[in-house]
Amino acid sequence: MANVTLNVTDNTGKETGTLEAPEALFGFSAEEVQAHVPLIHQVVVAQLAAARQGTHAVKNRGKVSGGGRKPWKQKGTGRARQGSIRAPQWYHGGVAHGPVPRDYSQRTPKKMKAAALRYALSDRANNGRVAVVDFAISEPSTKKAIAALAPIVADKNTLVVLSRDNINEWLSVRNIPTVYPIFADQLSTYDVITAQYVVFSKDGFDAFVAAKTAPAAKEA
């Protein structure tokens, strides 16, 4: 691993400096990322599963109205024996083995989630698709946000990571069709892998790094 240098641009797309991104968050090599693709996949599948409502349901033979009386007597008619007109083989009968409400969530340890996010960010950084923008927007302006992002990401799908204080930036980028804004404390592996570029605001980058490195500093 090695520290990653990220370019910092202003709200016109001009480079104003660089930032050193911690190697523990952005510095994994392409080989290390490739070796941990199964981990990333497992975490993403668990996140998508947890998002499912699981409220699907069908009526089985016990919930379909009618059918309390036996259609015909057991023997002597020449027809197959039947107990209810609401059995699954009947028209308007109950559904056999249909979906029922269930919880799709999977148990995923916090360390697995954290590791998957680090590998996903490192993959984007290895491909030059992580940037830091100092938006410096004093009042909401989608036009200014587009001017700041266009030189870096063009019209690619972009994840913009902001701090909780970047309200003007949030209001400015949320109407851009190719941009998905998110706060630094909400960033997940799924968000990173579904975006072609990851752009941090300067405050968002500081907030993200501080949140992810503080536990390690505390343990030390």
N, C-alpha and C positions, 0 to 999 in steps of 0.2 A: 504494500500500500504506500501511497505518497499523497502529500497535500495537493489539492487541485486549485489551480488559479483560475478564477472566473472574472471575466470582463464586466465592468460596471459602466452602463451607458446612462445618459440623461434623457429627458423627455423629448429630445429631438433625434435620438438614436446615435449621438456622438459618444465615443468612449471618453470616460472621465477618470478612469483608474482601474484598479484590480482589487480583488478580494481573495484571501486564502481560505478555501473551503476545507474543513477538517477532513483528514484522511479517513477517519472512522465513519464518516457519513457519505463521502463522495469518492473515496480513493481506492475502491476495490477494482482490480484489473478485470479485463474482459474474460479471462480464463476463470477467475473466481466467480464472476457473475454467472457464466455458463454452467459451472458446476452446481450452482444453487438455483437453477431454474425450477426444479421440482418444488423447492421450498416456496418460491414466489407463487407458483401455480396453486399450491395448497392454501396459501393465505388468501389469494384472490377468490378461489372457489368458496372458502369459508365466509368471506365478506359478502359475496353475492347470495350465498345461502341464507345468511342472517337477515338479508334485506327482504326475503320472501315473506309474505304475510301468512301463508299456510292456512288460509281460511276456506279453501276449496272444499266442497262437499256435494254429495249426491244423495238421493233418497234410495235407501235399500228397501227390501220388501216389507220391513217393519214400519217404514215411514210413509209408504204410499197409501192413500186412502182407499177404502173398499177392500173387497176380497175376503171378508170374514167368513163367508159361507162357502162350503165345498161346492165346486161347480156342478158336479154330478156324482152319483154314488160310486163307490170304489169298484164294484164288479158288475158285470152283466151288460155293459153298454157297448163293448167292443172297442172302446177308445182307451187311450192311455190314462192311467190314474192321475188325477190332479187334486191338489189340496187347496189351491187358492189361485184366483185369476190375477193376483199381484206377484206371482212368482216371476223370476227373471226371464223365463222363456215366453211369457205372455206379453202381448202388446199393451203398453202402458204399465208394465210390471216394474218392479224395483230393479235397481242396478246391482249386479253382482260384482264384488271386489272393486268398487269404485273408490275414488279418492275421499279421504276423510280429513278433517282439520288436524294439523300436526305442526310441530315446531321443527323447522329445518336448520336451526342454528347449530354450529359445530364448536366444540371447545378448541380454542386456539390460544396457546400461551402467549403472554405479552412479549417474551423474548423472540418468539418466532415472527410476530408482527413487526417488531423493531428491526430484526435482521433482514426481512424481506424488503422493507422500505429502504434500507441502506443499499442493498444490492440493486434495486430498481433505480434509485437516484444515481448510483455509480454507473449504471449502464447508460443513462442519458448523458451523464457528464463525459463518459468515455467517447461518446459520439458528438461532443460539442453542442449538446442540446439543453444545456442549463445556463441561464443568464441571470444577471441582476440588473434591475432598472431602477433608477432614482426618479420616480414619476414627478415628485414635487408638484402635485396638482392642488391648488388652493381652493378650487371649487369644482364640482362635478363637470366633466367635459369628455364626452366620448371621442370627440375629434382629437383632443390632445392625447388620449390614451392610445388611439390608433397610430398617431404620429410617433409615439414612443415605442410601440411594439412592432410596427411594420418593418423597420430596417433589420430586425432580429429574426422574426418568425414569419414574415410575409403573411400568407393567409392560411398557415398550417394550424391544426388543432393545438391549442396552447392552454396549459394549466398555469394560472397566475396565482401565486401564493402571497397573501397579504397578512399584515399584522392586524390586530383588532383595532388599532388606531387609524388604519388607512381607510377611513370611511369614504372620503372623496374618491380615492382610487377604486374602491369597490363599486361605487355608483357609476364611475366612468367606464369600467370595462364590462360590466354585467350585460350590456346590450350588444356587445360584439358577438356575432354568431359563432365564430371559431374559438371563442375564449370561454374557459370555465374558471371563475374565480373561487378561491377557497382560502380560509384563514389558516395560518401556520399550524395551529393546534388541531386542525381537522385533517391534515394531510395523511393520506393512506397509500398503500401500494397500488391499489386499483386506480386511484386518481393519476398516479405517475405513469403506469403502463398504458393507459388509454389516451394519453396525450403525447404528441410528437415532440413538443418543447415544454420545458418547465421554466417559467420565469418568476423569479422572486423580486418583490419590491425590496428596497434596501432594509426597511424596517422589518419586513416579513422574513428576510434571510436571517437577520440578527435574532429575531424572536424564535425562529425554528432552531437555529444552532444552539441558542441558550437553553431551550427546553430539552434538547436531546443530549447536551453535554453536561448539564447540571447534575443529573443523577450519578454519572460517572465520577464527577469531581467530588460529590458528597461521599461516595463509597471510598474514594481514595483518602 
